[in-house]
Amino acid sequence: MMLREVKVNSNVYYYLFHISSAKPFKKHIKFLGEKKPSFKEMKKLESNFLKEIKSSSAQELYPNVIVLLQKIQEQYGYLPESEIVRLSKELDIPAVDLSGVATFYSQFKLIKPGKYKLSLCRGTACHVKNSLELLKYTEELLGVKAGKTQESGKVSLDIVNCLGACAKAPVIMINGVVYGELTKEKIKKIVEGLK
């Protein structure tokens, strides 16, 4: 961080000048005015300017981070810790910040999905038709809670807000195939079919 003095004709102007260490390198300039700040003022200005830079950099990177995390998830089916650490090193962003983005959005999965990915709908139409009871029953049959994968790695169970098949409520999707008008008996048959 440097204080720059710029003379234009007979006037003198002061700027704070900073080059970020993140790649690609970026210059940050803040106009301070015609009065040279004191040492004490300078420390406060530097601190505030660094906060502004960090905030604007996060806003600029944020959409890119989401896209990069989506690409990793497309490749692996979830976000492996090793890939979050790799991306962290490439972007020079702490891995905890990337994990924070990943855990904020429900689209991202941090646990490896099972061979069979079950997504039980909890949208309004399904809720009205008893999907909560069906969820509890499915968890009991599979021996796994929603949002988790069986230790065997065979089945993962998720909750989704809507599968867009409200006319067939309640519904569940397994590896892209939707099963509707569910009952406990139908779910039991479906789960047994996975074995």
N, C-alpha and C positions, 0 to 999 in steps of 0.2 A: 504494500500500500504506500503510495507516494502523494505528496502535496505538489501540485504543479502550478506554477505561476505563468500566466500568459499575458503578454503585453500587446494591446491593440491600440495603436496611435499613442495617446498619452494615458490611456486607462490600463489598469492592471486587474486581472480576474484570477480567481483561484478555483482549482478543481481537485477533487480526489481522483486518483487514478489507480486502478487495480487490474492485474492480469490473473485470471483464475488458473489454478493448477490442474483443473479437470481437463481432460482431452475431449474435443479440440479446445485449444487455448482460446480464451475470450477476454476482450478488453471491456472493463466497466469504468465509466466516467460519471462523476457527479459534480455538477456546478455548485460552488459554494458562495460565490458573490465577489464583491470588490474588497472585502475586509479579510485580512489574513487571520485565520483562527489561532488562538493561544494554544499552548501545549495541552492544557486541560480540555479545551473545546475539541481539539484534534482527536484525542482519545475517544471521546463520546461520538464524534462524527464517524470515526473509523468503525467503531462497534456497530452503530446503526447502519452504516453502509454495507458492512459484511452481512448483516441480517437481511437487508434488501436484496443483495446479490444471491444469497442462499435461497430466499423465497422465490425470486424470479427464475433462478436456475431450476428449481424443483418444478415450477409450473411449466417451463419449457420442456423438461425431460419427461414429465408425467405421462403424456399420451404415448410417447415412444416406449416407455417402460411397459405399459400395458400391452402394446403391440408385441414387444419382444417376449413378454411372459406368455402371451397367447400362442406365439410360434413354438415356444418350448413345450407348452401343454399339448399342442397339436402333434408334436413329434413323439412325446412320451405317454400321453394320456393323462398326465398330471405334472406337477412341478417338483422334480427331484431336488433335494437339498444341494447336491453337487452342482446342479445347473444354476441354482440361485447364487451359489458362491462364485461360480465361473462368471456369470453375468455381472455380479458385484465387482469383480476385479476388472472386467472389461470397461465398465461404465464409471468406475471409481465412485460407486455409491455403496454405502454400508449394506451388507446382506440383510440386516434387520429392517432397513427401510424397504427393501424389495419384498421381504416377507410381510411387512405391514400392508403394502399394496395388495399382495396376493390374498391376505386374509380379510381385507376389507370387501373385496368383490366375491360374491358367491359363485361366479363362473369358474374360479380357480380352485383346483383340487391339489392338496398337499400330500394326500395319501394315494398310493398306487391303487388304481381301480382293479377290481377282480375280473376274471374272465367273463363273467356275466355281470353287466351293469344294470341294476334295477333302480328305476326312478319312479317313486310313488308320488302321484299328484296330490297336493293339498290345497288346490284352488277352491274357490267358493262352491262350484257345482259338486266337486268331489267331497268337500267338507260336509256339505248338506246331506250327502249320501253316505256318511259314516266313514270317511277315509281315515280318520284318526284311529278308530278301533281297528281298521284293517292294517294300518301301519304297525300298531302294537302287536298284532297277531303275526304279521310278516317278520318283525324283529324276533319274536319268540321262535318261529319256525326255523329261521336262519341262524339264530344264536348270535346275531350281530345287531348293533344299534345303528340307526340312521346316521349317515355321514362316515361310516366305517366300512372296512373290508374284512371278511373272514380271515382268520390266521392262515388258512389253507391257500388264500389268494383266489379262491374260486368265485365268490360272490361279493359284490359291494352294493350297499343300499344307500340311496340318496332320497331326499325330499325335494320336489320341485313345486314352484308356485302354480304353474299351469302347463299342461301338455297340449292344449288346444283341441281336446277331444271331449268337450263338455257334454255333448249329446250322449256319450257312452259312459258317463261318470258312474261310479268311481273308476279311475284308470291307473294302469302301471305300464311303464315302458321298459322293455328288456332288450338291450343292444339295438335300439332303434325301432323295435316292433312294439306297437301299442296293443294292450289287452284291456278290454272295457267291460262295463257292467259287472264289476267284481263282487264276489262274495267270499266268505272265508273258505268255502269249499273250492272255489275256482283258484284262489291263491294257493291253497294246499296242493292242488293238482299241478299248478305251474311250478311251484318250488320243487315238488317231487320230480318233475320232468327235468330239472336242472342237474339232478344227481345222476 
